[in-house]
Amino acid sequence: DGPAGYLQPSSNHLCHFSAELIENMDKKATWDRFYSETSSSTTAFKNFEWFFSFDAVRHLIMPRLESRPQPDASLHVLDIGCGTSDLGPCIYRRSSLPVRVTCADISPIAVQLMKDHVLAKPVQPGNPSSELEFTEMDCMQLKKHFTSSSIDLIIDKGTTDALLRSKEGKGKAELVLQQCLKVLKSSGVLLQFSDEDPDARLLWLETAVREQKVASAANVGVQEVGVLRGVSYYCYQVTADPVS
């Protein structure tokens, strides 16, 4: 267990095709292959965590769900590029207030692995009204699945990093950000967990947000997650105000 990153040599799953993986992390076929190979290498299911597990960022996520003006109203949480991470199920399990957690990934293999896993080992919700779902979804097309201003919290743990570091992914990363801003409520927030230095990521976010036509203003901030296995991780926060 513990944090695993796609650029860390300690990740044994990636040793035999890491160069190809990194160049093609924007492609569905890459992830289908990745999850097929990682799942076939072991008989027992094991969540694969990019960067770190939920506990490393619990303090950055849960307060946003626990302090709400209407405690009985369910908040919609979207985990984009969820893979086989336990992050979504952990939010569902730990939130004492009602949440609807949608775990979305472009790979149907990853989605089916998670569906099978929670069917075999059901996750008990922290609130009886909470919901947990796993959905195959292209996060460049969020508006096909959600209405405008409908999501309270979007979590991106390494998904934007994967796109930005792939050979042809920069434009796709910008499109994902645009889609996130479209479906995010004005009171909502996008959290990007990344190992990219703030000097680079903040500049990219500020520039990309400024070029979006879906928001008249957006606040971009950063908090340090900490150093894990010698790598510094950050939480980038984007809140958008709708065009008046």
Secondary structure, DSSP 8 states (H G I E B T S, - for coil): ---B-TT-TT-GGGTTTHHHHHHTTT-HHHHHHHHHHHHHT-SS-----BS--GGGTHHHHHHHHH--S-TTS-EEEEEET-TT-SHHHHHHHH-SS-EEEEEEES-HHHHHHHHHHHHHS----SSTT-EEEEEE--GGGGGGTS-TT-EEEEEEESHHHHHHHSTT-HHHHHHHHHHHHHHEEEEEEEEEEE-S-HHHHHHHHHHHHHH-SSEEEEEEEEEEEEEETTEEEEEEEEEEEE--
